[in-house]
C-alpha cells in the first residue's frame, strides 16, 4: 500500500508539480493550498507524513504544525520554507518538526528525506515497547500521555522532549552520545539539529530543578548523562 502524504503548499503551480513528482515516486498525495484546508484533510484522513509550507496566508505552517501535533504526536513533519533563518529553523524543530527543506530545492533530495523518515517510523514501530511509567527520584513520567510529574507539579512534554527523556532514561548513569540522540530523534547531526537538541536539554534541566536528586550532566564533547541520586 502506498504511503499517503499531506502536502500543504499555497503556491498552486509549485504544489501541483511537487504532487506529480511524488505520485510518480509511488506516493499518494493530497495537496491543499491553505492551512485550514490542510487541517480539515488531516482530521478526516489517515496520513503517513506531512509536508508543510511555512509562509501561508491565514494560517501559517507553524500554526498548522502545532494543530497537527496536538492530534498526532508521532506523524513525521517536514517544513518547506523559502527562509533559511536560523531562528525559523529552530522554531520549527521546537514545534516538533522532523526535518526542513529550503526553496528552491532538488525534488530528489526531498524524496530521500521522506524515504528516510518513513523508514525510521517503521523501525520504531518494530521496537520493544517501553514501560508506561518511568520512575526515578521523585519523578514519574507517563510515556503514553507524555506527562512528567515531579512532586506535585506536572509538565506536558513535546514529542521531542519526550523522545530525548526516554533516551536519557534508557542510558541513565551512562553516556548518551550526542550523535546517537541526534540520529535517533532528528535523523541527522547538522548544526541546526544539534542546536535544537541543546534547547530541549535545557528545557528538561529546567524541569529537573524541581528534584535535586536528578540532573543531566554535560559530558564535554561526547554527550549527556542522566544522574539519579
C-alpha positions in Angstrom: 0.0 0.0 0.0 1.3 3.4 -1.0 2.3 5.9 1.8 -0.1 8.9 1.9 1.4 12.4 2.1 -0.4 15.6 3.1 1.1 18.4 1.1 0.1 21.9 2.2 1.5 24.5 -0.2 -0.2 27.7 -1.2 1.7 28.1 -4.5 -0.7 26.0 -6.6 1.7 25.7 -9.5 4.6 24.6 -7.4 2.4 22.3 -5.3 0.9 20.6 -8.4 4.4 20.0 -9.8 5.6 18.6 -6.5 2.5 16.4 -6.1 3.0 14.9 -9.6 6.6 14.2 -8.8 5.8 12.4 -5.6 3.0 10.4 -7.3 5.5 9.3 -9.9 7.5 8.0 -6.9 4.5 5.9 -5.9 3.2 8.1 -3.1 -0.4 9.0 -2.7 -0.6 12.8 -2.3 -3.4 15.1 -1.1 -2.5 18.7 -2.0 -4.1 21.6 0.0 -3.4 25.3 -0.7 -4.0 26.7 2.7 -3.6 25.7 6.4 -7.4 25.5 7.2 -8.0 23.1 4.3 -4.9 21.1 5.2 -6.0 20.7 8.8 -9.5 19.6 7.8 -8.0 17.0 5.5 -5.7 15.8 8.3 -8.6 15.3 10.6 -10.6 13.4 8.0 -7.9 11.1 6.6 -5.0 9.0 7.7 -1.6 10.3 6.6 1.9 8.9 6.9 3.8 12.2 6.7 3.1 15.9 6.3 4.9 18.4 4.1 4.0 21.9 5.2 4.9 25.2 3.6 5.8 27.8 6.3 4.7 31.1 4.7 1.0 30.8 4.0 -1.8 33.4 4.5 -4.5 33.0 7.1 -2.8 30.0 8.9 1.0 29.6 8.5 2.8 26.3 8.6 4.0 26.7 12.2 0.4 27.1 13.4 -0.8 24.2 11.3 2.1 22.0 12.6 1.1 22.8 16.2 -2.5 21.8 15.5 -1.4 18.6 13.8 1.0 17.8 16.7 -1.9 18.2 19.1 -3.8 15.5 17.2 -0.9 13.2 16.5 2.4 13.4 18.3 4.3 10.9 16.1 3.5 11.7 12.5 6.6 13.0 10.6 6.6 16.6 9.7 8.8 18.3 7.1 8.7 22.1 6.7 9.1 23.6 3.2 10.4 27.1 3.5 11.7 29.9 1.5 13.5 31.2 4.6 16.8 29.8 5.9 17.0 32.0 9.0 18.4 30.0 12.0 15.6 31.3 14.3 12.9 30.0 11.9 14.6 26.6 11.6 15.0 26.2 15.4 11.4 27.3 15.9 10.3 24.6 13.6 12.2 22.0 15.5 10.8 23.3 18.8 7.3 22.8 17.5 8.2 19.2 16.7 9.3 19.2 13.0 11.4 16.2 12.0 13.2 18.0 9.1 13.1 21.0 6.8 14.0 21.8 3.2 14.6 25.3 1.8 13.3 26.5 -1.5 14.5 26.2 -4.2 15.4 22.5 -3.7 16.1 19.4 -5.6 13.0 17.2 -5.6 15.2 14.1 -5.3 16.6 15.5 -2.0 13.1 15.8 -0.6 12.3 12.3 -1.9 15.2 10.8 0.2 14.3 12.9 3.2 10.7 11.5 3.1 12.1 8.0 2.5 14.4 8.2 5.5 11.8 9.5 7.8 9.2 6.8 6.9 11.9 4.2 7.2 12.7 5.3 10.8 9.0 5.3 11.7 8.7 1.7 10.5 11.8 0.8 12.5 10.4 2.4 15.7 7.1 0.5 15.2 9.1 -2.7 15.5 10.9 -1.7 18.6 10.1 -3.2 22.0 7.6 -1.1 23.9 8.9 0.8 26.9 7.0 0.8 30.2 4.0 3.1 30.5 5.6 4.7 33.6 9.2 5.6 34.2 10.0 6.3 37.8 13.2 7.8 39.2 14.0 10.1 42.1 10.8 12.0 42.7 9.9 11.8 39.0 7.1 9.8 37.4 6.8 10.0 33.7 3.8 8.7 31.8 5.2 7.6 28.4 1.7 7.4 26.7 0.4 10.8 27.8 3.9 12.4 27.7 3.2 13.8 31.2 6.1 14.4 33.5 5.2 14.7 37.2 7.8 15.9 39.7 6.4 16.1 43.2 3.1 17.9 42.8 4.0 19.7 39.6 3.1 18.3 36.1 4.5 19.2 32.7 3.2 18.0 29.3 6.3 17.3 27.2 6.6 17.9 23.5 7.3 14.9 21.3 11.0 15.8 21.0 11.3 16.4 24.8 9.7 13.1 25.4 11.9 11.1 23.0 15.0 12.7 24.5 13.9 12.0 28.1 13.3 8.3 27.2 16.7 8.0 25.6 18.4 9.6 28.6 16.5 7.2 30.9 17.5 4.2 28.8 21.1 5.3 29.2 20.8 6.5 32.8 24.1 6.7 34.7 25.8 6.1 31.4 26.8 8.3 28.5 24.2 9.1 25.9 26.3 10.1 22.9 25.2 13.3 21.1 25.3 11.6 17.7 23.1 8.8 18.8 20.5 11.1 20.2 20.6 13.3 17.1 20.3 10.3 14.7 17.6 8.6 16.7 15.3 11.6 17.2 16.2 14.1 14.4 17.7 11.8 11.8 20.8 13.9 11.2 23.7 15.6 13.0 23.9 19.0 11.4 24.4 22.3 13.1 20.7 23.3 13.3 19.6 19.9 14.8 22.4 20.0 17.3 21.4 23.4 18.5 17.8 22.3 18.6 18.7 19.4 20.8 20.6 21.7 23.2 17.3 23.7 23.6 15.5 20.5 24.6 18.2 19.5 27.1 17.9 23.0 28.7 14.1 22.6 29.0 14.5 19.2 30.7 17.1 20.5 33.1 14.7 23.3 34.0 12.0 20.7 34.9 14.5 18.6 36.9 15.5 21.6 39.1 12.3 20.7 41.0 14.1 17.5 42.1 17.6 18.0 43.4 18.3 14.2 43.1 18.0 14.2 39.3 20.5 16.0 37.0 21.5 15.9 33.4 25.3 16.2 33.1 27.1 17.5 30.1 30.0 15.3 29.1 32.1 17.8 27.2 32.5 16.8 23.5 30.7 13.5 24.0 27.1 13.8 25.1 24.9 13.7 28.2 24.3 11.6 31.3 21.2 11.3 33.4 22.3 11.1 37.0 19.9 9.9 39.7 21.0 10.2 43.4 
